[in-house]
Each structure stands twice: as structure tokens, then as C-alpha cells.
Amino acid sequence: MVDVPQLHFPSAYLLPTAPLVFAQSVEMPDGAAIATFAHAPAEKSLPEALAQGLSPVLLLHGNGEEHGIFGPTIDALCEAGHTVVAIDSRAQGRSTRGTAPLTYELMAADALAALDHLGIAAAHVVGFSDGAIEGLLIARDHPERALSLLSIGANLTPDGVDDSFEMEAIADRLSGWVTYWTEGEGAEKSVDAALLNPPLDEAARTAELLRLMVVEPQIDAASLNVISCPTTVMAGEFDEIDRAQTDLIFRSIPGATLQIVEGCGHTLPKEAPERVSEAALEVIARAGA
């Protein structure tokens, strides 16, 4: 009997209500289509919003999520006068997978390519979980693109994730489900694969995303000392990320500030959106000063 995997169904979150002024897929060289969204303070064209508003803000979500998890923060940033660019990382949300090997460096490059498509040379960067890892890479490797950085729940190595989150075991169950119905005994049964739950394509995609966290990131903390933009490192008091890695990120970035949100876990954009919005506006203000 095949082991039926149980997909994670995330708790509800508030989607953004600020005016949506851009929503298109940006093509990458390997064929991936990166869903790119822009919200603005008022109903106007994107060029008008960028020309008339404050510096834009780039939002990068976590593993298996989509940009809407930042809903209240998108609204708060737009209310403060910023145009917000939020992308669905490849193989997640409305974005497609492409053919290139999946890495955090690749997803950071996708985000920069989306900014290039919009004609944005630099932006304030807010990243959560996997998105925070991508934000660290952008600020480190492309300093001219990051005006400021809010890193929420990032880790430097796979060892920084709590062992209770059995990423590899869950990925194996998902892959086993796909294999059973495509190559194993299930392939001989009178079952329409399109009716399976979880769907095979979703199971395979989720397994790949989980395995990414098993082997990556591999960031040398010492390499972060070149980050020069104003930076805030943020995590929940009961975060799934090892506090030692959070502290190491904070100590490795010159002039960074540290915020630990009491009573919260890993998903701060959902658990404490007001705190995330306040932290984003504070580090943006430091960049302006």
C-alpha cells in the first residue's frame, strides 16, 4: 500500500487591498515564467507610480508560499507612499518551474530580472524565510540593487532549521506517491491521475522545494560583512530557525539591528504583520536618513 502524503494547508491570511497596477509573467532564460505583481498608493499606471512615489519595495516570500502572504505589509507600505513589487518565486504561486537547477541564487536572480523588466534599478528588500535568504544574497552580491534589507527568519545552512520539521522524510513520501502512480503498482490501476489528491504535479513540486531546504543554503557568515545597506534581522521568539544562526546573521552584518518578536513563531508576516510592517518602514527610514 502506498503511503498517502498529507499536503500542508496553510492557515488563512489577509490578501493585499492596495491598488494592483501591474500583474504579468516575466520570462526567464530557462523558460520559467515569474509572476510579478506591483501595488501602488493610488490607481495609476506603474510608470506614474514609480515616478511620483517613494523608492519601491521588493517583497520575497517563503518556501511553498506566494506573495499574498505579505498582504497587510503591502497595504502599509503603499499607504506610506511606496510602490511594492511582490513576486511569486519560481515553482510557487503563479510562477512556473523552468529547467534550471533550483537554488536560492537562481531565485534571487529571478527577482532582480523582474525588477529589470520593470525598469527598477534598486529597491528596499523585505524577505521572509526562503525570501530572506534570497534577500541576503541580493544585498551581499548585488549591493547596488538593495537600498535596505529586512531579513525575517533566514538561516545560513540547513542545520539552522529545527529537526522537528522533517523536510526530507516528507519529501520522500511525496516522491513515493508520484512514483507509485506513474511507475509502480498504481500505474496499472483504473485511476485517472488527474483526480488524485494530492495532485501528482503538486506533490513533485513540493518535494523538490522541500529538498532545496535539505541541502541549501550554504552561506558563509563572514561573507555577509560586505552588506552595506541598512539592515534589520528579525525572527520570532519560538522560530523554527535556530536562534544561534539568527544572532550570527545579525553580528555578521555591519550596523544591523536585531528584532525578536515575543510570543511568535516562524511565520511573522501572518502572526505579526503589524510588527513586520513597522520594521520594514523603520529600516527604510534609516536608508533615507
C-alpha positions in Angstrom: 0.0 0.0 0.0 1.3 3.4 -0.9 1.9 5.9 1.8 -0.6 8.8 1.1 1.2 12.1 1.8 -0.7 14.8 3.6 -0.1 18.2 2.0 0.3 21.2 4.3 -2.7 23.5 4.1 -1.6 26.9 5.4 -3.8 29.0 7.7 -5.6 31.8 6.1 -4.0 35.2 5.7 -5.2 38.7 4.6 -4.5 39.4 1.0 -3.5 43.0 -0.1 -6.1 45.5 -0.9 -3.9 48.3 -2.2 -4.4 49.1 -5.9 -2.9 46.4 -8.2 -1.2 48.3 -11.0 0.8 45.5 -12.6 0.5 41.7 -12.9 2.4 39.9 -15.6 4.7 36.9 -16.0 8.3 37.7 -16.7 10.1 35.1 -18.8 13.4 33.8 -17.6 16.1 32.3 -20.0 15.4 28.7 -18.9 11.7 29.1 -19.7 10.4 29.9 -16.2 7.6 32.5 -16.0 7.9 34.5 -12.9 4.6 36.0 -11.8 5.3 39.7 -10.9 2.8 42.0 -9.1 3.0 45.7 -8.3 0.8 47.5 -5.8 0.8 51.3 -5.6 -0.5 54.0 -3.3 -3.2 55.0 -5.8 -4.8 53.8 -9.0 -2.4 54.9 -11.7 0.0 53.3 -14.2 3.1 51.6 -12.9 5.5 54.2 -14.5 3.5 57.0 -12.9 3.6 55.3 -9.5 7.3 54.7 -9.7 8.0 58.3 -10.9 5.8 60.0 -8.3 6.1 57.8 -5.2 8.9 56.9 -2.8 11.5 54.3 -3.5 10.0 50.9 -4.4 10.0 47.9 -2.1 10.6 44.3 -3.2 8.9 41.5 -1.3 10.1 37.9 -1.3 8.0 35.1 0.3 8.9 31.8 1.9 9.1 28.2 0.7 5.8 26.9 -0.8 4.0 30.2 -0.4 3.0 33.1 -2.7 3.3 36.9 -2.5 -0.1 37.4 -0.9 1.2 36.3 2.5 2.5 39.9 2.8 -1.0 41.4 2.4 -1.1 43.7 5.4 2.5 44.8 4.8 1.9 45.5 1.2 -1.0 47.8 2.3 1.1 49.5 5.0 3.9 50.2 2.6 1.6 51.6 -0.1 -0.2 53.7 2.5 3.2 55.2 3.3 3.8 56.1 -0.3 5.8 53.2 -1.7 5.2 51.1 -4.8 5.5 47.5 -3.8 6.8 44.8 -6.2 6.0 41.3 -5.0 6.9 38.1 -6.9 5.9 34.5 -6.7 9.2 32.6 -6.6 9.6 30.0 -9.4 7.6 26.8 -8.9 5.4 28.6 -6.4 2.2 30.6 -6.5 1.5 31.6 -10.2 5.1 31.1 -11.3 6.3 28.1 -13.3 9.3 25.9 -12.7 11.6 26.3 -15.7 14.5 23.9 -16.3 17.5 25.4 -14.4 18.6 23.6 -11.2 16.7 25.1 -8.3 18.8 27.2 -6.0 18.4 30.3 -3.8 20.9 32.1 -6.1 18.6 31.4 -9.0 15.6 32.7 -7.3 17.4 35.8 -6.2 18.4 36.3 -9.9 14.7 35.9 -10.9 13.8 38.7 -8.5 16.4 41.0 -10.0 15.3 40.1 -13.5 11.7 41.0 -12.6 13.0 44.4 -11.3 14.9 44.9 -14.6 11.7 44.1 -16.5 10.0 46.9 -14.6 12.9 49.3 -15.1 13.7 49.4 -11.4 17.4 49.8 -10.7 17.3 49.4 -6.9 14.7 48.7 -4.2 14.3 48.2 -0.5 14.2 44.4 0.1 11.9 42.6 2.5 12.4 38.8 2.6 10.8 36.1 4.7 12.3 32.6 5.3 13.5 31.5 1.8 12.8 35.0 0.6 15.1 36.3 3.4 17.9 34.0 2.2 17.4 35.5 -1.3 17.4 39.0 0.3 20.8 38.3 2.0 22.2 37.1 -1.4 21.0 40.2 -3.2 22.3 42.6 -0.6 25.7 40.7 -0.5 26.2 40.0 -4.2 24.4 43.0 -5.7 24.8 45.8 -3.2 23.8 48.4 -5.8 20.3 46.8 -6.0 19.4 46.8 -2.3 18.6 50.2 -0.7 17.8 48.4 2.6 17.1 44.9 3.9 14.6 43.4 6.3 15.6 39.7 6.7 12.9 37.7 8.5 13.5 34.1 9.6 16.6 33.4 7.5 19.1 30.6 8.0 22.6 30.2 6.8 22.7 26.4 6.5 20.2 23.6 6.6 21.3 22.8 10.2 19.7 26.1 11.2 16.2 24.6 10.7 14.6 22.8 13.7 14.9 19.0 13.4 11.1 18.6 14.2 10.4 19.8 10.6 11.1 16.5 8.8 11.7 18.0 5.4 13.5 15.0 3.8 11.0 12.5 5.1 8.1 14.5 3.9 9.7 14.9 0.5 10.3 11.2 0.3 6.6 10.4 0.9 5.6 12.9 -1.8 8.1 11.5 -4.3 6.9 7.9 -3.4 3.3 9.0 -4.1 4.3 10.2 -7.6 6.4 7.1 -8.4 3.6 4.7 -7.2 1.1 6.3 -9.6 3.4 6.8 -12.6 5.8 3.8 -12.5 4.6 1.5 -9.7 1.6 -0.6 -9.0 -0.7 2.4 -9.2 0.0 2.8 -12.9 -1.7 -0.5 -13.5 -5.0 0.6 -11.9 -8.0 2.2 -13.4 -7.3 5.5 -11.8 -7.3 8.9 -13.6 -4.2 10.6 -12.2 -5.9 14.0 -12.7 -8.3 13.1 -9.9 -5.7 12.2 -7.3 -5.3 14.1 -4.1 -2.6 15.4 -3.7 -2.2 16.0 -7.5 1.0 14.5 -8.8 2.4 17.7 -10.2 1.9 19.5 -6.8 3.4 16.6 -4.9 6.5 16.6 -7.1 6.9 20.3 -6.9 6.5 20.4 -3.1 9.1 17.5 -2.8 11.6 19.5 -4.8 11.1 22.7 -2.8 11.5 20.8 0.5 14.7 19.1 -0.7 16.1 22.5 -1.5 16.0 23.2 2.2 17.7 19.9 3.0 20.9 20.9 1.0 20.7 24.7 1.0 21.6 27.4 1.8 25.3 27.3 2.3 26.2 30.9 3.3 29.4 31.7 5.0 28.5 34.2 7.7 31.8 36.1 7.2 30.7 36.8 3.6 27.8 39.0 5.0 30.2 41.6 6.3 30.2 43.3 2.9 26.5 44.1 3.1 26.4 47.9 3.3 22.7 48.8 3.2 20.8 49.5 6.4 19.7 46.0 7.6 17.3 44.6 10.2 17.4 41.0 11.2 14.1 39.7 12.5 12.8 36.4 13.9 10.1 35.0 16.2 10.8 34.1 19.8 9.8 30.5 19.0 11.1 30.5 15.5 11.9 27.2 13.7 15.2 28.8 12.8 18.0 28.2 15.4 18.4 31.4 17.4 22.2 31.0 17.1 22.0 31.4 13.3 19.8 34.4 13.6 22.2 36.0 16.0 25.1 35.1 13.7 23.5 36.8 10.8 22.9 39.9 12.9 26.5 40.0 14.2 27.9 39.5 10.7 26.3 42.5 9.0 27.8 45.8 9.9 25.4 48.2 11.6 22.5 45.7 11.6 19.7 45.8 14.2 18.0 42.8 15.7 14.3 42.3 16.5 13.0 39.2 18.2 9.2 39.2 18.3 8.0 37.8 21.6 5.4 35.0 21.6 5.6 34.3 17.9 6.9 31.5 15.7 8.4 31.5 12.3 5.6 32.9 10.1 5.8 36.6 11.2 4.1 38.0 8.1 1.0 36.2 9.2 1.4 36.1 13.0 2.6 39.7 13.5 2.0 41.7 10.3 2.0 45.0 12.1 5.5 44.3 13.5 6.7 43.3 10.1 5.3 46.5 8.6 6.8 48.7 11.3 10.2 47.0 10.9 10.1 47.5 7.2 9.2 51.2 7.4 11.9 51.7 10.1 14.7 50.2 8.1 13.5 52.1 5.0 13.6 55.3 7.0 17.2 54.6 8.1 18.1 54.2 4.5 16.5 57.6 3.7 18.4 59.2 6.6 
